[in-house]
Amino acid sequence: MAGLVLVAVGVGIAVWLMLGRGPRGETELALFQMMAADPAPCFLTDPAGQLILRNEAAEVRFKGDARQLHQLLERQVLNPGELLLRLQRAADAEGSAREDLPGPDGLLRLTVHRASGDRFFWRLDEIALSREDMGAEQRADRAPAVAVGNDLEDVPVAIMTFGPDGVMRIANLAARELMWKGEIRAAMFHDLFEGLGRPVSEWLADVVAGRHPGGSEVLRVRGEEERFLQITLRRYVDGGRPGGLAILNDATRLKTMEAQFAQSQKMQAIGQLAGGIAHDFNNLLTAISGHCDLLLLRHGREDSDFADLEQIRQNANRAASLVGQLLAFSRKQTLNPEVIDLEDVLADLTHLLNRLMVDKVELSLGHLGRESGKTLGKIRADKRQIEQVLINLVVNARDAMPDGGDIRIETEPVTLAEDMKRDRATVPAGDYTVIRVVDHGIGIPDHQLRQIFEPFFTTKRVGEGTGLGLSMAYGIVKQSGGYIFVDSVVGQGTTFSLWFPVFEGEERAAAAEVRRIAMKQGEGVILLVEDEASVRAFASRALSLRGYTVLEAANAEEALAKLDDKTLHVDLFVTDVVMPGMDGPAWVRRAHLDRPNVKVVFMSGYAEDGLAEDQARVPNSVFLPKPFSLNDLTNTVQGLLS
């Protein structure tokens, strides 16, 4: 049973709210002793805000049997739960945090320190302000006002006061140091702050008039993109004149952390959306290009419809490439990783990259570290995709130098002795192969750097780019186990740095590809399972034209029902991976209990790595990514069955 125990320590008394045990360790006992003698209300809480200990001062000030800290502060603080959670998070990250709040007779300073283990030590100080100018009685329909005298200059809290018209009346020393490094200036409320979502002058006017009780808002310092202050605004009277009292606390770090978290959540959500859209488009493109292939079988080059059909097929391929970029961003693209040497890749790619250059723009290569005897380590990645990343970065660098200049591609072996933290990423210690694309162009403004890897974000004019190049590069590098960073100075240029971990394992032989064989009539029975009717219709016709007997099923349950007929002979399962109900690998494993020798072709608009673990447990299976052509499908089937 929880209970209260009064413990005398020195000259003070502490109240232990028993949770079935006493102080935990010497550190907590020392804190226990310190709190007992403290004249200010002090509390010890767990992460959930449950009171473990409060001293005599707290017992006198806050009577009652409350078990949560926010319950004690409800009459002192607006929205105490939100305030306590924010301060506790800051203390957990920084070790301590504090906030100054306006009270009826002065200021309340709430301070929190991270104590031993998962405990938090809270202290509440009252800072008295002069009451000589309390003013007239407030109207009943107005919010209570704080009385402020003229002795705020040396108060160790940043305080400003404003008239109802927004004119600043007072800025004490702490406020001037926070805002202007100690300078004395004249200012208007709306000239200092912005970012409320409505005019800040309206907020001030509402508070001064009593239409709004006041409270705390995080605002941006006008003219400073990355600086935020928490403004706690209350109504006050000075010699009978109403006004607004603002207590300022620096909230830049908190706002930055919030923005970083929101950005990571947004990127994750966009990635999931992009992956889902790409999957659906791959099904549509499979049907479009597949039926186009069926029509081309009946129309030769001399046919008047041949050119139109070719246009459909080529544009379907272009759309497939665009979808591939979406999948690359969402890191669900099918990659074919191999051990590669980036110097060899660049040597092969140089001719193509030089062809992309325009007048006054030159390309140069450099391999750093050779003079010190360091060699560039090999990496494991999809060579074709890495080439595409480099092409995109070089094209962007070229377009960033309308007046010409030099683009330099550098490679360098780098060894990190300890983890490197940069932006929102942590690069583990180890050996890396770094490749940089450096230009001396117009640069990228800071506010755009946070968005450049988002899909469809572009600084180019309409029609000059899709906005998918850098998002694709981001996805490919991440999916390859690497990191991509950007440094830019407006007017001086931009550097993109790609960090790939050096591959230290044994070089494995490339996975055996499905054997390409000459077109011939096939033999065998195929069970085709695909929930997308248009894809199923195309695949069924394509395989039937090659001489196979095709049995169709719209889902896994229908496929298993057909296989209940033990007299039915099936040579091959061709199945979609993601379907309503039971997925492809699941129903195939069940079917293999009775038919263990049936080979399998898995089809999907998602990446193969999402299937890898399931496919590894399915013998004699291959993966066919969507969208695929008629020849892709028939060659895969013929290669597997032969």
Secondary structure, DSSP 8 states (H G I E B T S, - for coil): --EEEEEEETTEEEEEEESSS---HHHHHHHHHHHHH-SS-EEEE-TT-BEEEEEHHHHHHS-S---BHHHHTTTTSSSHHHHHHHHHHHHHHHSEEEEEEEETTEEEEEEEEE-STT-EEEEEEEEE---TT--S---TTS---EE--S--TT-SSEEEEE-TTSBEEEE-HHHHHHHHTT-----BHHHHEE-SSS-HHHHHHHHHHTSS--EEEEEEETT-TT-EEEEEEEEEEETTEEEEEEEEEE-HHHHHHHHHHHHHHHHHHHHHHHHHHHHHHHHHHHHHHHHHHHHHTT--TTSTTHHHHHHHHHHHHHHHHHHHHHHHHTT------EEE-HHHHHHHHHHHHHHT--TTEEEEEEETTGGGT-----EEE-HHHHHHHHHHHHHHHHHT-TT-EEEEEEEEEEEESS-EEETTEEE-SEEEEEEEEEE-SS---HHHHTTTTSTT--SS-TTS--S-HHHHHHHHHHHTT-EEEEEEETTTEEEEEEEEE---S------------------SEEEEE-S-HHHHHHHHHHHHHTT-EEEEESSHHHHHHHHT-TT---SEEEEESS-SSS-HHHHHHHHTTT-TT-EEEEEESS-GGGTHHHHHTSSSEEEEESS--HHHHHHHHHHHH-
